[in-house]
Every structure is written in C-alpha cells, then in structure tokens.
C-alpha cells in the first residue's frame, strides 16, 4: 500500500500524550507499505516538535 504520510501522524508516534487510533493503525501497516512525504516535510516535523516542546 502507498500513502502520503502527514506530519501530524508521524509526530503522534513520538509523543506519549498524542495517542491516536488512526496513527497507530498506520504504524502497524508501515512494514508492508510505502510512505511518501512532501519535500518540506522535515520542516513541518521540526515545527511540530518545537511546538510540542513549547507547550
């Protein structure tokens, strides 16, 4: 299966207080799937992580 991985889904895998059923289901599918991300995805990830640390 191929899909576009949203940053909010990926960041929820890293943050303990962001338990999400949809994100967890995608994580279990990852070994058999191929995820694509936009070119600026890493910037979104840094911004999301920074926002999580600030709160």
C-alpha angles and dihedrals in degrees: 000000000000125000143157111255114222117215093232089060093049094047090052088063089060101044118073095208093052099076108164127175094212093050092046091051090053091049091056089051095050099091090061098036142071118228125201125199132191119259092254094046093114090059091053090049093052091047092050092048092047091049091050092052092048094057 
